[in-house]
Amino acid sequence: MASPRASSQDESGDCVMGRENPNPELGMNPVDSPAEHEAEQNNHGEDDEVLERALKEAQRLGSHKDPEIKVPSDVSGPLLEMFLLISGSHIPIRSQQKGDPEFSQEQKMAMLLELYDSKPLVFLERFCKVLTEEHLQCFSHLKGDYTAEFYCKEVRKASLKKLDHTRIRNKRYAALQKLITAGEYFSDEQMRERDPLMYEHYIGQYQSEEEIMSQNRKDMSQATCLSDVLLDSCQEEALQRRLEAQRQLEDDCMEEEEDEDEEDEKEESELQSDGEQAMDSEERALMREEFISRMHQRFLDGMDRDFDYSEVDENPDFDNLDIVTHDEEERYFDDNDDDDDMEATETEVEEKGVKE
């Protein structure tokens, strides 16, 4: 088996042999500072300890007597990174019975080492969904094998798809910033029109009669003629019909779920209804902030049906915008299971809603 340390990829993505470290005796590149090198050596020391124990376990698990990977130094950077990525992923390394204790990191590494060493094709097939293009060099010794080439192509296609997704995501984030600055698209009126049920849940149900009347007077003052008043009235009626349709669909979805605490939920709902107007200004501000955040995420996810996303996704002008810091951008794309569950329900209601 070819050493993974001496492999790389050509421009076509095929696995080929590559160059070694320019300073193998030093174990570092010329550009590394002494501090960086020392930190790297400490990390390598910890990894080597885990690998050494994992190798012993892998040899115990293996059925063959002469494994290719015998010492920690046989596990190069890309190979080690691949093992660490897989061990921390959602893909099970080996099947377990319900209630069995989780495998330790050493056990996971041992099983990965043994499988990679003894059955690399099975390894590639099983874990290809979490691999990146950089990991394909670890399978250079399989070049020419039809099955290996097939899964290598799958990994490359997935990597390209992820890059395209990231590019579109960044463009939409840049467009979001422009729309927020402009103000109109994310005004209360337009956000309510796009999702009346979500608006009612976070904002509308907590408004006082005085606030509602004040908004109505504002709308009336902005109308320039009778036709504007009639148009606003028709739009409001259509909005109310959509709201009722969304509510009905939401109720239907909830009825399909198993509901063992129906009475408790009903009492809780009544208590919430009685205390809606008692919500203080700080709590209402938090609800508004949550609503706006969800509307932003809805835009980024491509769920605004009347928005032409092609004007953003295919617009090169959004490629070179100097948008805000990476940390702030990532805030909009963090995976949150609770948010995803609620957004899935809201999306289902929206997609099934009555089209006016």
C-alpha positions as CSV (number, residue, x, y, z in Angstrom):
1,M,0.0,0.0,0.0
2,A,1.4,3.4,-0.9
3,S,2.2,5.7,2.0
4,P,-0.5,8.4,2.4
5,R,2.1,10.9,3.3
6,A,3.5,10.9,-0.2
7,S,0.3,11.5,-2.1
8,S,-1.7,14.4,-3.5
9,Q,-4.1,15.1,-6.4
10,D,-3.6,16.2,-9.9
11,E,-5.8,18.9,-11.5
12,S,-8.4,16.4,-12.6
13,G,-8.9,15.2,-9.1
14,D,-7.4,11.7,-9.7
15,C,-5.3,10.3,-6.9
16,V,-1.6,10.5,-7.8
17,M,1.7,10.4,-6.0
18,G,3.0,13.8,-4.8
19,R,5.9,15.5,-3.0
20,E,7.1,15.0,0.5
21,N,7.6,17.6,3.1
22,P,10.4,20.0,1.9
23,N,12.2,19.6,5.2
24,P,11.5,16.0,6.4
25,E,14.3,16.0,8.9
26,L,13.0,19.1,10.6
27,G,9.4,18.0,10.4
28,M,8.3,21.6,9.6
29,N,8.0,23.9,6.6
30,P,10.5,26.8,6.3
31,V,7.8,29.4,7.0
32,D,6.8,27.9,10.4
33,S,7.7,30.0,13.4
34,P,9.4,28.3,16.4
35,A,6.2,28.9,18.5
36,E,4.0,27.5,15.8
37,H,6.3,24.5,15.4
38,E,6.3,23.9,19.2
39,A,2.5,24.0,19.4
40,E,2.3,21.6,16.4
41,Q,4.7,19.2,18.0
42,N,2.7,19.2,21.3
43,N,-0.5,18.4,19.3
44,H,1.3,15.7,17.4
45,G,2.5,14.2,20.7
46,E,-1.0,13.9,22.0
47,D,-2.2,12.5,18.7
48,D,0.6,10.0,18.7
49,E,-0.3,8.7,22.2
50,V,-3.9,8.1,21.1
51,L,-2.8,6.6,17.8
52,E,-0.3,4.3,19.5
53,R,-3.0,2.8,21.7
54,A,-5.5,2.8,18.8
55,L,-2.9,0.9,16.7
56,K,-2.6,-1.8,19.3
57,E,-6.3,-2.2,19.5
58,A,-6.6,-2.2,15.6
59,Q,-4.0,-5.0,15.4
60,R,-6.0,-6.9,18.0
61,L,-9.2,-6.4,15.9
62,G,-7.5,-7.2,12.6
63,S,-7.6,-10.7,11.1
64,H,-4.3,-10.3,9.2
65,K,-0.9,-10.4,10.8
66,D,1.1,-7.8,8.8
67,P,-0.8,-4.5,8.7
68,E,0.5,-1.7,6.5
69,I,0.0,0.9,9.3
70,K,2.2,-0.1,12.2
71,V,3.3,3.1,14.0
72,P,1.8,6.5,14.5
73,S,4.2,8.1,12.0
74,D,2.5,6.0,9.3
75,V,-0.6,8.1,9.8
76,S,0.0,11.3,7.9
77,G,-1.8,14.7,8.2
78,P,-4.6,14.1,5.7
79,L,-5.1,10.5,7.0
80,L,-5.3,11.6,10.6
81,E,-7.6,14.5,9.7
82,M,-9.9,12.1,7.9
83,F,-10.0,9.7,10.9
84,L,-10.8,12.6,13.3
85,L,-13.5,13.9,11.0
86,I,-15.2,10.6,10.7
87,S,-14.9,9.8,14.4
88,G,-16.7,13.1,15.2
89,S,-19.4,12.7,12.5
90,H,-22.9,11.4,12.7
91,I,-22.1,8.3,10.7
92,P,-21.7,5.2,13.0
93,I,-18.4,3.5,12.7
94,R,-19.7,0.2,13.8
95,S,-23.3,-0.9,14.7
96,Q,-24.2,-1.0,18.4
97,Q,-27.2,-2.3,20.3
98,K,-29.5,0.2,22.0
99,G,-28.2,1.1,25.4
100,D,-24.6,0.1,24.7
101,P,-22.0,2.6,25.9
102,E,-20.5,5.0,23.3
103,F,-17.2,4.0,21.8
104,S,-14.2,5.9,23.1
105,Q,-12.1,8.0,20.8
106,E,-9.3,5.4,20.9
107,Q,-11.9,2.6,20.0
108,K,-13.2,4.7,17.1
109,M,-9.7,5.4,15.9
110,A,-8.8,1.7,16.2
111,M,-11.8,0.6,14.2
112,L,-11.1,3.2,11.5
113,L,-7.4,2.2,11.3
114,E,-8.3,-1.5,11.0
115,L,-11.0,-1.0,8.4
116,Y,-8.9,1.4,6.3
117,D,-5.9,-0.9,6.4
118,S,-7.7,-4.1,5.7
119,K,-10.7,-3.0,3.5
120,P,-10.1,0.4,2.0
121,L,-12.9,0.1,-0.5
122,V,-15.4,-0.7,2.2
123,F,-14.0,2.3,4.1
124,L,-14.4,4.6,1.2
125,E,-17.9,3.5,0.4
126,R,-19.1,3.7,4.0
127,F,-17.7,7.2,4.8
128,C,-17.6,8.9,1.5
129,K,-20.5,11.3,2.5
130,V,-18.3,13.0,5.1
131,L,-15.1,13.1,3.1
132,T,-13.7,16.1,1.3
133,E,-11.7,16.3,-1.8
134,E,-8.5,16.8,0.3
135,H,-9.0,13.3,1.7
136,L,-8.9,11.5,-1.6
137,Q,-5.2,11.5,-1.6
138,C,-5.4,8.8,1.1
139,F,-6.8,6.5,-1.5
140,S,-4.1,7.0,-4.2
141,H,-3.2,3.3,-3.9
142,L,-6.6,2.4,-5.2
143,K,-6.2,4.4,-8.5
144,G,-7.6,2.4,-11.4
145,D,-10.2,0.5,-9.3
146,Y,-13.7,1.2,-10.8
147,T,-15.4,1.3,-7.4
148,A,-12.8,3.6,-5.9
149,E,-13.0,6.0,-8.8
150,F,-16.8,6.1,-8.6
151,Y,-16.8,7.1,-4.9
152,C,-14.0,9.6,-5.5
153,K,-16.1,11.3,-8.2
154,E,-19.0,11.4,-5.7
155,V,-16.8,13.1,-3.1
156,R,-15.7,15.6,-5.7
157,K,-19.2,16.4,-6.9
158,A,-20.3,16.9,-3.3
159,S,-17.4,19.3,-2.7
160,L,-18.3,21.3,-5.7
161,K,-22.0,21.4,-4.6
162,K,-20.9,22.7,-1.2
163,L,-18.8,25.4,-2.7
164,D,-21.7,26.5,-4.9
165,H,-24.0,26.5,-1.9
166,T,-21.5,28.7,0.1
167,R,-21.2,31.1,-2.8
168,I,-25.0,31.5,-3.1
169,R,-25.3,31.8,0.7
170,N,-22.8,34.6,0.8
171,K,-24.5,36.4,-2.1
172,R,-27.9,36.2,-0.3
173,Y,-26.3,37.5,2.9
174,A,-24.9,40.5,1.0
175,A,-28.4,41.1,-0.5
176,L,-29.9,40.8,2.9
177,Q,-27.7,43.6,4.3
178,K,-28.7,45.8,1.4
179,L,-32.4,45.1,2.0
180,I,-32.1,45.8,5.7
181,T,-30.4,49.1,5.0
182,A,-33.1,50.1,2.5
183,G,-35.8,49.3,5.1
184,E,-38.9,48.8,3.0
185,Y,-38.6,45.0,2.3
186,F,-38.3,44.3,6.1
187,S,-40.9,46.8,7.2
188,D,-43.6,45.5,9.5
189,E,-46.2,45.9,6.7
190,Q,-44.3,43.8,4.1
191,M,-43.2,41.2,6.6
192,R,-46.7,40.8,7.8
193,E,-47.9,40.4,4.2
194,R,-45.3,37.7,3.5
195,D,-46.2,35.6,6.6
196,P,-49.3,36.9,8.5
197,L,-49.3,33.9,10.9
198,M,-45.8,34.4,12.1
199,Y,-46.4,38.1,12.5
200,E,-49.5,37.4,14.5
201,H,-47.6,34.9,16.7
202,Y,-44.7,37.2,17.5
203,I,-46.2,40.7,17.3
204,G,-49.8,41.0,16.4
205,Q,-51.4,39.2,19.3
206,Y,-49.6,41.5,21.8
207,Q,-50.6,44.8,20.3
208,S,-53.0,47.0,22.2
209,E,-56.2,48.4,20.7
210,E,-54.5,51.8,20.8
211,E,-51.5,50.6,18.8
212,I,-53.8,49.0,16.2
213,M,-55.9,52.2,15.9
214,S,-52.7,54.3,15.6
215,Q,-51.5,52.0,12.8
216,N,-54.9,52.3,11.0
217,R,-54.8,56.1,11.2
218,K,-51.3,56.1,9.8
219,D,-52.4,53.9,6.9
220,M,-55.3,56.2,6.3
221,S,-53.1,59.3,6.3
222,Q,-50.8,57.8,3.7
223,A,-53.6,57.1,1.3
224,T,-53.8,59.8,-1.3
225,C,-57.2,59.1,-2.7
226,L,-60.3,56.9,-2.3
227,S,-58.9,54.2,-4.6
228,D,-55.9,53.8,-2.2
229,V,-58.3,53.4,0.7
230,L,-60.3,50.7,-1.1
231,L,-57.1,49.0,-2.2
232,D,-55.8,48.9,1.3
233,S,-59.1,47.5,2.6
234,C,-59.1,44.8,0.0
235,Q,-55.5,43.9,0.8
236,E,-56.3,43.7,4.5
237,E,-59.3,41.4,3.8
238,A,-57.1,39.1,1.7
239,L,-54.5,39.1,4.4
240,Q,-57.0,38.1,7.0
241,R,-58.2,35.2,4.8
242,R,-54.6,34.0,4.4
243,L,-54.1,34.3,8.2
244,E,-57.2,32.1,8.8
245,A,-56.1,29.6,6.2
246,Q,-52.7,29.3,7.8
247,R,-54.3,28.9,11.2
248,Q,-56.5,26.1,9.9
249,L,-53.6,24.3,8.3
250,E,-51.5,24.6,11.4
251,D,-54.4,23.2,13.5
252,D,-54.8,20.3,11.0
253,C,-51.0,19.5,11.3
254,M,-51.2,19.5,15.1
255,E,-54.2,17.2,15.1
256,E,-52.2,14.6,13.2
257,E,-49.6,14.4,16.0
258,E,-50.1,12.3,19.0
259,D,-51.5,14.5,21.7
260,E,-51.4,12.9,25.2
261,D,-51.5,16.2,27.1
262,E,-54.4,17.9,25.3
263,E,-56.1,19.2,28.4
264,D,-52.9,20.6,29.9
265,E,-52.0,22.3,26.6
266,K,-55.5,23.8,26.4
267,E,-55.2,25.2,29.9
268,E,-51.7,26.6,29.1
269,S,-53.1,28.2,26.0
270,E,-55.9,29.8,27.9
271,L,-53.5,31.1,30.5
272,Q,-51.3,32.5,27.8
273,S,-54.3,34.2,26.2
274,D,-55.3,35.8,29.5
275,G,-51.8,37.2,30.0
276,E,-51.0,38.3,26.5
277,Q,-51.7,42.0,27.1
278,A,-49.6,41.8,30.3
279,M,-46.4,41.2,28.4
280,D,-43.9,43.9,29.3
281,S,-42.0,46.0,26.8
282,E,-38.8,44.1,27.2
283,E,-40.5,40.8,26.5
284,R,-42.2,42.3,23.5
285,A,-38.9,43.6,22.2
286,L,-37.4,40.1,22.4
287,M,-40.4,38.7,20.5
288,R,-40.0,41.3,17.8
289,E,-36.3,40.6,17.6
290,E,-37.0,36.9,17.2
291,F,-39.6,37.6,14.5
292,I,-37.2,39.8,12.5
293,S,-34.4,37.2,12.8
294,R,-36.8,34.5,11.5
295,M,-37.8,36.7,8.6
296,H,-34.1,37.2,7.8
297,Q,-33.4,33.5,7.9
298,R,-36.5,32.9,5.8
299,F,-35.1,35.1,3.1
300,L,-31.7,33.5,3.2
301,D,-33.3,30.0,2.9
302,G,-35.0,31.1,-0.3
303,M,-38.5,30.8,1.2
304,D,-39.8,34.2,0.1
305,R,-42.0,33.0,-2.8
306,D,-42.5,36.4,-4.5
307,F,-38.8,37.3,-4.4
308,D,-36.8,36.7,-7.6
309,Y,-33.7,35.0,-6.1
310,S,-32.1,34.7,-9.6
311,E,-31.4,38.4,-9.4
312,V,-29.1,37.7,-6.4
313,D,-27.8,34.2,-7.0
314,E,-26.8,34.9,-10.6
315,N,-25.7,38.5,-10.1
316,P,-21.9,38.9,-10.1
317,D,-22.2,42.2,-8.4
318,F,-22.8,40.4,-5.1
319,D,-19.5,38.5,-5.4
320,N,-17.2,41.3,-4.4
321,L,-19.2,43.2,-1.8
322,D,-17.4,44.0,1.4
323,I,-19.9,42.5,3.8
324,V,-19.7,42.4,7.6
325,T,-17.5,40.2,9.6
326,H,-17.4,36.4,9.2
327,D,-18.7,35.8,12.7
328,E,-21.8,37.9,12.2
329,E,-22.5,36.2,8.9
330,E,-22.1,32.8,10.5
331,R,-24.8,33.7,13.1
332,Y,-27.4,33.4,10.4
333,F,-26.3,30.0,9.3
334,D,-25.7,28.2,12.6
335,D,-27.6,24.8,12.7
336,N,-30.3,25.1,15.4
337,D,-32.5,22.1,15.7
338,D,-35.3,23.9,17.6
339,D,-35.4,26.7,15.0
340,D,-35.4,24.1,12.1
341,D,-38.4,22.3,13.6
342,M,-40.5,25.5,13.9
343,E,-39.4,26.8,10.5
344,A,-40.4,23.4,8.9
345,T,-43.9,23.8,10.3
346,E,-44.1,27.4,9.3
347,T,-42.8,26.6,5.8
348,E,-45.4,23.8,5.4
349,V,-48.2,26.1,6.4
350,E,-46.9,28.8,4.1
351,E,-46.6,26.5,1.1
352,K,-50.1,25.1,1.5
353,G,-51.6,28.6,2.2
354,V,-54.3,30.1,0.1
355,K,-52.8,32.0,-2.8
356,E,-54.5,35.3,-3.4
